[in-house]
């Protein structure tokens, strides 16, 4: 099945100027959609209020256990990806949380940020080929030294 996939962000001005929108391959389209799922919070998209994941509700949670936080986010992502990205199957998601010091050259304080690495593995449903995706996010400042 041949399909056309468009790159994010869409440049609507190209349409008005008679140019075609930029296209991408299936794997890149899947990655763009996963990134959109991860960076969207529930209710953000009117057409589907369940699109997104729980990471933004968890952003400022006090973490009693990193492993429990990671597992809660992982389960949210498994559900969100299964519901909103049908082009991959046999989905396996891993979440790793770490704390990273971020020094601002104009500030005497060191901010400690929460870094979340997200790994998605699966198979492209159409072809069976292996699919891998990785992204990382820096979340809320945890503290200042």
Secondary structure, DSSP 8 states (H G I E B T S, - for coil): ----EE-SS--HHHHHTT----EE-HHHHHHHHHHHHHH-BTTSSTT-TT-SBTHHHHTT---S-HHHHHHHHHHHHHHHHHHH-TTEEEEEEEEEEEEEEEE-TT-SSEEEEEEEEEEEEEEETTT--EEEEEEEEEEEEEEE-
